[in-house]
Amino acid sequence: MTRPAKVSERDYPQMAAETGRIEPAPRRVRATLGGRTVFDTTRARYVWEFPFYPQYYIPLADVDARLLADEGHEQHLERGTAHRHGLHAGGEERPGSVRVFGADAPNGIADTARFDWEALDAWYEEDEQVFVHPRNPYVRVDALRSHRHLRIELDGRLLADTTTPVLLFETGLPTRYYIDRTDVVLDELSRSPTGTACPYKGVTSDYWSLRADGHLPKEYQDIAWSYAFPTRQVLPIAGLIAFYGEKVDIELDGAVLPRPHSRFV
């Protein structure tokens, strides 16, 4: 399999917004810590702190003030003056995890709280748990069954051969090809302890590296993954295995695809 040149991330459409953009979030947003609801709002704001996805800023009126502890530390930030707070709920302590913005902040940020995502046990959009960061309202994810012929190799070793892949199209990322396990050469792979999470797909159940007897080069590590219980939007990928096109050679309908370059690899 002859490999074409890499393609750049700029060859893919971007879901970026300008830094500092503020929009209303038209959904119910909640978060919990230690079994307590820290906030519950239908008035959250999307704030793009950098281009690829927003953060939630929560109106103070919808935050349980009993769970906040003012640490007496003032921060002068790009979006205004913030007073740092800690969180305490259900026996859990999260110092320095909340920034409360006052009246000098821009319209839409004044009188809101910005929570560190990892400080809370779980975040919910409506009744669905969300992982890693808020879902970008300008990202679309589609998982479509196909009958295109797909082969995957690495250094001449066949890893998969199928005519029933599920193609996952996610705004701003290369197409991912999910493959039935019966069409994957599992003897060439070994399980990895790596785990990741995605706001749009959920939490991975498995990762695989290329099987090797001795030292495994970095580019052979964590080349494939699977979601046993993905979000309902991408249920067709449940239990299937996908490979990083950035690390392996993919042939689709007889044409060898260029290896993409993305911020994830």
N, C-alpha and C positions, 0 to 999 in steps of 0.2 A: 504494500500500500504506500504510494508516494504522497507525502504530506505537502499541501500548499502552504503558503506563508500565512502567518497569523493575521487575524483581523483585529482592529482596535475596538474598544468600547464605544468610540464615537460612531462606529458603523451601525450601532443599534439606537433606536429612538429612546430619548431620555424622558424620565418622568419627573424631571427637576423643576422646582419653582425657585423664584428669586429668594435669597436669604432675607428674612424679616417679614415675609408675607404672612398675613393673618386672615383667617376665615372662620366663620362659625362651623361647628361640627354638628351636622343634623342627625345625631344619634344619641342614645342614652349611654353614658360612660360612667363606670363604677370601678372601684378598686378596694381591696381588702388587705388587712394585716392582722395577724393573730386572731382571726375569726371575727373581726370587727369591720364594718363598712367605714372606710375613711372618707369617702365622698361618693355622692350619687347625683349626677347632673344631666340635664338635657341642654345645657348652655355652654358646654366646653368650647374652647377655641383651638383650632389648628394654628400652630406657630412654626414656621420653617426656620429653624436655627441654622440649618445648612440645607443645600438644595434637594437632597434625594427623598427625604420623608419628613413629616412634621412631628412635633411633640404636642401633647395636650397641656393647655393651661386651663385651670379649673377655677370658676368663680368662688371666691371665699365664702359667699353665702351658702354654698352647697357642700362645704367641707365641715366635718365634725370638729369644731374648734377645740373640744375637750382633748383631742388626740395630738394637738400641736403644742410644742414647747419652744417659746422664743428664746434663742440662744444669745441674743444681744449682740449679734454680729451683722454689720451693715455692709453690703456689697454694692459697688457702683458698676453696673453692667451696661452693655450696649442697649438693652431694652429698658433701662431705668434702674432706680435704686431698689434693691431687694433686701429683705430682712431674713436671715437664715433661721430656720426652725428645725427642730427634731420631731420625730414621730414616736409615740408610745401607745401600743394597743395590744391587749391580750397577752401581756407579759413580754412583748417584743419591743426592742428599742432600736430606732434608726436615727442616730444623731446626724445633723447636717444634711438631711435628705430633702428638705423642702425650702424653696425660695418664694417668699411672699412679696408681691409687687404692690407698691402704693400708688398714690394719685399722680406722681410725676411720670409714670410709665405711659407708653403710647396708648391711644384708644384701642380697646380690645384686650390689653394686657393689664391695665390698672385694676387693682383689687382682685387679682387672680393669684393662684398658687401653682408653682411648677414643681412636680414631684419627680425625684429620681426613679426611673422605671424599676430598677432592680430592688429598690427599698420596699416595695410592696409585694405581698404574696401572689396576688393575681389581679389582672386588669380584665375588664369586660366591656365589649361594645354590644349594646342590647344584652342578650343572654348568652353570647358566645365569648369564651375566653380568647384573649389576644396575647401574642407572645412577642417579645423583643422590643417592639415600638409600635406606635399607631399605624394602622394601614393607611397608605397614601391614597387619597381619594382619586388620584389621577393614574393609578396603576390598575390594570386589568389582568386577570389570570384565567386562562382557559386550558382545560385538559381534554384533548380530542383523540379518540381511537383512530388508528390509521392502518392501512395494509401496505405501506411502503416497506421496501426491503432495506433493513438496517444491519450493518456489521460494525463491530467495535473491536479494535486491536490495540495492543501496546507492545512495542518492540517486537513485532512479528508474532505475538501470542494472541490467539483468538480469544476474546472475552465474551462476546455475545453475537448471535445471529438470529434475526427474527423478521417476520413479515406481519407482526401484529403489535407494533409499539404504540404507546400513548404519547403523543406530543404535547408538551406543556409549554404554552406561550405566556410569558410574563413580561409586561412592559419594561423595557430598559435592559433586559437580560437576553443572553443567547437562548435559543430553543433548547429545552431539555427533553431527552428521549427516555421514557420509562419502559422497562422491558419485563415480560413475564419471567419468573425465576427459572422455569423449565428451558428458556432460551438463553440463559446465562451460564457460562462455563464456571461454575462455582468452585471447581477444583483449582482454578487459577487464582482464587481470592482467599484472603484470610480476614477474619473479623477484626475490627479496630475498636478501641474504647471510645473513640470520638463521638460526640453528640452535638447536634445543633438545633436551632429553632428558627422558624420563619413566621412572620405575621400572617402570611397568606396561605401557608401550607400546614403549619403546626410544628410538632416536635418529631425529629427523626427517631426511628426505632433501631436502626443499624447503620454502621459504616463499614466499608471494606477497603483493604489495601491489596496490592498485588502480592501474591504469595512468593516468599523468598526464603532460602535456607540461611543466608547470612545477613549482612547489613543491607537495609532497604533504603535506597536513595529517597530523598524528600519527595521527588516528583512521582514516586510510585506509592506514596502513602495517601490514604483517604481519597481514593479515586472514585468511589461509588457509595451510594447511600439509598435508604429506603424509608418510607413512612408507612407504618402499619395502620395508623389511625389518623389520616390527614383530615383537614377541615372539609366540611361538606361541599365547598365550592370545587374541590379537586378530588372527589372520591374515586374517580377512575384510576388514580395512581396508587391506591391502597395496596401495599404488599409488593409493588413492583420495584425494580432496581434501576437507578439512573447513574450515569457516569459523567464526570466532569469532562466536557468537551475540550476544556483547557489543558487536560492532562493525557487524554487518549486520542486515538485516531478513529474518526467516524466516517463510514462510507454509507451514503444514502442513495438508494436507487442507482448504484454503480458509480456515483460521483463522490470523491473524497472531499470532505468539508475542511475548510481552513480552521485551524485551532483558534478559537476566540480568545480575547484577553478581557478579563473582567476584574472588578475590584474584590471579588471573593477568592481569587487564586493568584 
